[in-house]
Amino acid sequence: MSSESSAALTQFDELPAVLTSREAAKALRIGVKELRQLIDRGDLAAARLGPRRVIRVAKSALLDILRGIRREK
């Protein structure tokens, strides 16, 4: 494993258990718009909370999508 990929794994381990949409997009190295599309299609599990419907994503959901595990609809 290269030092760059090792550093990326270490950084992923340091993420909080629940992430904002911006944090989740950054962790996946995609834009927030693409993250919302994944959520809307049902490919990424997330919660929309409160009157503003803010998005929160569990770190375990990010791991699932990276492993290729699709969310059951």
Protein Blocks (a to p, Z undefined) as FASTA:
>chain_A
ZZklmmmmmmmmmpcfbdcfklmmmmnopafklmmmmmmnopagcddedjkopacddfkl
mmmmmnopacdZZ
